[in-house]
Amino acid sequence: MNTPNEDSVKMGQIWFDTVNKEPIQLEHFFPCMGVSGYNGDLSNENEILRFEDLRVATEEEVEQFKMIREDWKIADGDDS
């Protein structure tokens, strides 16, 4: 399954946002609406995305998210 639905998404998973063309980590679930999450540098936090605007992230996209997130943490001094 490439497109998520209410039963297939779990918060914390990394999916690919087809609107903004980037991997995101899911943070909030809105029944019948979609989800929100954030990209690696938190620049799109709290944007609600419809389920049909997401697809499963590839391994390469997951790694891309992790690298962007790590770079952001270093640049921002975030030690979480």
Rosetta blueprint (number, residue, H / E / L):
1 M L
2 N L
3 T L
4 P L
5 N L
6 E L
7 D L
8 S L
9 V L
10 K L
11 M L
12 G L
13 Q L
14 I E
15 W E
16 F E
17 D E
18 T L
19 V L
20 N L
21 K L
22 E E
23 P E
24 I E
25 Q E
26 L E
27 E E
28 H E
29 F E
30 F E
31 P L
32 C L
33 M L
34 G E
35 V E
36 S E
37 G E
38 Y E
39 N L
40 G L
41 D L
42 L L
43 S L
44 N L
45 E L
46 N L
47 E L
48 I E
49 L E
50 R L
51 F H
52 E H
53 D H
54 L E
55 R E
56 V E
57 A L
58 T L
59 E H
60 E H
61 E H
62 V H
63 E H
64 Q H
65 F H
66 K H
67 M H
68 I H
69 R H
70 E H
71 D H
72 W H
73 K H
74 I H
75 A H
76 D H
77 G L
78 D L
79 D L
80 S L
